[in-house]
């Protein structure tokens, strides 16, 4: 905000007052600008941030101090999904697939708000969840390869909707295991892993 902008702001927003008061107010604001109180060279923050900036600003859960959102998996074979974080809230539905990947979006005490691949979810007790990472295969008869390379030989084919355990991930590829078979596939064939996530 330069001196002229400060003067225009003052003229547009002040009520009628004596000339001497207006001159004094203008002088004080100009002195603040000239004295560096307002940084006229600072960049203006924008709504669009780069990926590294978003990662740096990632929220940490108030209970676990782990990143939010983050991926976990269903430890139990069955788990009630509630409307709120307590046993007093009604059950909206029941997850019935052990190992299913879920995304944690909030924490409250012993409860975690989660959602599945379709965006459905609610609050579940933390004891029903596991830190073991799994993914959903999103392509039918997905061929996984011996190495993270397009020309590597295919070693298995997974059906659409298969839950696989997540292994190592490079920038574009992840290793997955299901039914005793392991192989590499592109990240965009999977749900349950971030596009920029790296794993060893």
Buried (B, 14 or more C-beta within 10 A) or exposed (E): EEBEEBBEEBEEEEEEEEEEEBEEBBEEBBEEBEEEEBEEEEEEEEEEEEEEEEEEEEEEBEBEEEBBBBBBBBBBEEBBBBEEBEEEBEEEEEBEBBBBBBBBBBBBEEBBBBBBBEEEBBBBBBEBBBEEBBBBBBBEEBBBBEEBEEEBEEBBBBEEEBBBBBBEBBEEBBBBBBEEEBBBBBBEBBBBBBEEBEEE
